[in-house]
Amino acid sequence: MRKDIEFPVANDVYIAAVKEWDKEFLSQNRYVYLINNRGKIIETVLVMSRGKSAEQKTSTLRHGLGDLEPKTFSKIELISSEVLGLTNEYWVTFFEEGKLFERRFIFEAGSISDKDLVEIPIMEVEGVLAK
């Protein structure tokens, strides 16, 4: 019976941390984005985030992003410098054409740094992609 259950893979969806100038606080801050590089709209997007280490853990945050058009991105949250030393985990859940997709993304402790910058798809800026 288990062999009859389909587990679709959520390819071409990314989580990225991008450093941006914050006009309100007059400082550089890092924001986490969800990127839909798929060819179709993804619907009812939910993102759960949390940070943890052996000694600490953060609150679990849940974000409802609604629908995300193809080849677009949406800001999820500010990631403060206090949690960059933790392993930060993001669970992304969405529907596409009536099928449920889920994927887990991880920023390992210390991996969000300027030395790990890469070109981010769709956004055309440098940032760090979660694994």
Disulfide bonds with the S-S distance in Angstrom:
none
